[in-house]
Amino acid sequence: MKTELGVKVDIDVKRIKTCIKVCDRFTAAVIDSDGKTVRSIEDEYVPDFFPGNHYGDYLELDIDIETGQILNWQKPSQADLSQLVGESEDD
């Protein structure tokens, strides 16, 4: 997407890099294929499988301007998803 700056110089903007401090208050809802909430997560650390060197405190996302896609997202493993919905490794 091209945009103009105050000095009328065209720049070709490709992505937005974010680093958001969540202050140990990461909140998310895990939704199933029927749209029902499987688990609500409140006031926790950012899960380990989220992208970036976040140390549990930051949400680091690279977003493509044209598509809105998160560029640094990688598909979580089954173990990651199990942890996210609150299952232990013994379940």
Sequence and secondary structure as in RCSB ss.txt:
>XXXX:A:sequence
MKTELGVKVDIDVKRIKTCIKVCDRFTAAVIDSDGKTVRSIEDEYVPDFFPGNHYGDYLELDIDIETGQILNWQK
PSQADLSQLVGESEDD
>XXXX:A:secstr
 EEE TT  EEE  EEEEEEE TT EEEEEE TTS EEEEEEEE   TTSSSS TTTEEEEEEETTT  BTT   
  HHHHHHHTT  TT 
